[in-house]
Amino acid sequence: MSMTPNEVEEIVKKTIDAMDGHSKSFWVDPEKHYKSHDRLDKLLDVFDGAQSVAMKTLVGAMVLGGLILAAISMGFKK
């Protein structure tokens, strides 16, 4: 199915008109968009910090558990 240049141009104009009419309902204020990204960046920073604290806690618990097991095993040898 081949289209003439005039048909293509007509479809392009109709598409642009349709998109222009609908784009108003999806318009996001640039300042609001920027602030949303800023909040997301802060949220990711908090998540990274919590992840770091959780990892340090887990490693600390493993080290403590190892020391406790070593102490218990030394107590049984006496």
C-alpha positions in Angstrom: 0.0 0.0 0.0 1.6 3.1 -1.2 0.7 6.6 -0.1 1.1 9.8 -2.0 3.1 12.7 -0.4 -0.1 14.6 0.1 -1.6 11.8 2.1 1.5 11.5 4.2 1.5 15.2 4.9 -2.2 15.1 5.8 -1.6 12.3 8.3 1.4 14.1 9.8 -0.7 17.2 10.3 -3.5 15.3 11.9 -1.1 13.5 14.2 0.5 16.7 15.3 -2.8 18.3 15.9 -4.0 15.3 18.0 -0.8 15.3 20.0 -0.9 19.0 20.6 -4.4 18.8 21.9 -3.6 15.9 24.3 -0.2 17.1 25.4 -1.8 19.8 27.6 -3.2 17.1 29.9 0.2 15.5 30.3 2.2 18.7 30.7 4.5 18.6 33.7 5.8 21.9 35.0 9.6 21.9 34.6 10.2 23.2 38.1 8.0 20.4 39.5 9.8 17.8 37.4 13.2 19.1 38.7 12.0 18.9 42.3 10.7 15.4 41.8 14.2 14.3 40.6 15.7 16.1 43.6 13.5 14.2 46.0 14.3 10.9 44.2 18.0 11.6 44.5 17.6 12.2 48.2 15.6 9.0 48.6 18.3 7.1 46.8 20.9 8.6 49.1 18.9 7.5 52.2 18.5 4.0 50.7 22.3 3.8 50.0 23.0 4.9 53.6 20.6 2.4 55.1 22.1 -0.3 52.9 25.6 0.6 54.2 24.4 0.5 57.8 22.7 -2.9 57.3 25.8 -4.3 55.7 28.0 -3.1 58.5 25.6 -4.5 61.1 25.5 -7.9 59.3 29.3 -8.1 59.1 29.6 -7.0 62.8 27.1 -9.7 63.8 29.1 -12.3 61.9 32.4 -11.3 63.5 30.8 -11.3 66.9 29.3 -14.7 66.2 32.7 -16.0 65.2 34.3 -14.7 68.3 31.5 -16.3 70.5 32.0 -19.6 68.7 35.7 -19.4 69.1 35.3 -18.7 72.9 32.9 -21.6 73.3 35.2 -24.0 71.5 38.2 -22.8 73.6 36.1 -23.4 76.7 35.3 -27.0 75.7 39.0 -27.8 75.2 39.9 -27.2 78.8 
